[in-house]
Amino acid sequence: MRATLQVDPIACTGHGLCADLLPELIELDEWGYPILANNVPPELVALARRAVNACPALALRLVRTQHQLTTRHSYQRDRRDGTRQARSEGTGGLPQ
């Protein structure tokens, strides 16, 4: 299981409390809005949960996701008969 932080940019009012509680993963931009790290390491999940619970605007979320292979479909037109065919492409799914 992986965990990631997400912020609702509309709900966020830029208090900056999240960055005070979790400076390892959250920085503030020049206006005081959070810039989040991509993944939350297992050893920081408890601190991330604390930052989420302390958000006065309820704009910060901790989301647990399973690592899985994602598939992207793209469509190409067959030049012979003009029909469309779906082509699947794996996007990797390797841990970062």
For each residue, the residues with C-beta under 8 A, 3 or more apart:
1: 64 65 66 67
2: 39 40 64 65 66 67
3: 39 40 42 45 48 62 63 64 65
4: 38 39 40 62 63 65
5: 25 26 36 37 40 48 51 52 60 61 62 63
6: 36 60 61 62 63
7: 12 33 34 36 59 60 61
8: 11 12 59 60 61
9: 12 33 59
10:
11: 8 57 58 59
12: 7 8 9 33 34 57 59 60
13: 56 57 59
14: 28 31 32 33
15: 18 32 55 56 57
16: 19 20 28 32 34
17: 20 21 51 54 55 56
18: 15 21 22 26 34 51 52 54 55 60
19: 16 22 23 26 27 28 34
20: 16 17 23
21: 17 18 47 50 51 54
22: 18 19 25 26 44 47 48 50 51
23: 19 20 26 27
24: 37 44 47
25: 5 22 36 37 40 44 48
26: 5 18 19 22 23 34 35 36 37 51
27: 19 23 34 35
28: 14 16 19 32 33 34 35
29: 32 33 34 35
30:
31: 14
32: 14 15 16 28 29
33: 7 9 12 14 28 29
34: 7 12 16 18 19 26 27 28 29 60
35: 26 27 28 29
36: 5 6 7 25 26
37: 5 24 25 26 40
38: 4 96
39: 2 3 4 96
40: 2 3 4 5 25 37 44 45 48 62
41: 44 45
42: 3 45
43:
44: 22 24 25 40 41 47 48
45: 3 40 41 42 48 49 62
46: 49 50
47: 21 22 24 44 50 51
48: 3 5 22 25 40 44 45 51 52 62
49: 45 46 52 53 62
50: 21 22 46 47 53 54
51: 5 17 18 21 22 26 47 48 54 55 60
52: 5 18 48 49 55 60 61 62
53: 49 50
54: 17 18 21 50 51
55: 15 17 18 51 52 58 59 60
56: 13 15 17
57: 11 12 13 15
58: 11 55
59: 7 8 9 11 12 13 55
60: 5 6 7 8 12 18 34 51 52 55
61: 5 6 7 8 52
62: 3 4 5 6 40 45 48 49 52
63: 3 4 5 6
64: 1 2 3
65: 1 2 3 4
66: 1 2
67: 1 2 93 95
68: 93
69: 90 91 92 93
70: 90 91 93
71: 88 89 90 91
72: 88 89 91
73: 86 87 88 89
74: 86 87 89
75: 84 85 86 87
76: 84 85 87
77: 82 83 84
78: 81 82 83 84 85
79:
80:
81: 78
82: 77 78
83: 77 78
84: 75 76 77 78
85: 75 76 78
86: 73 74 75
87: 73 74 75 76
88: 71 72 73
89: 71 72 73 74
90: 69 70 71 93
91: 69 70 71 72
92: 69
93: 67 68 69 70 90
94:
95: 67
96: 38 39
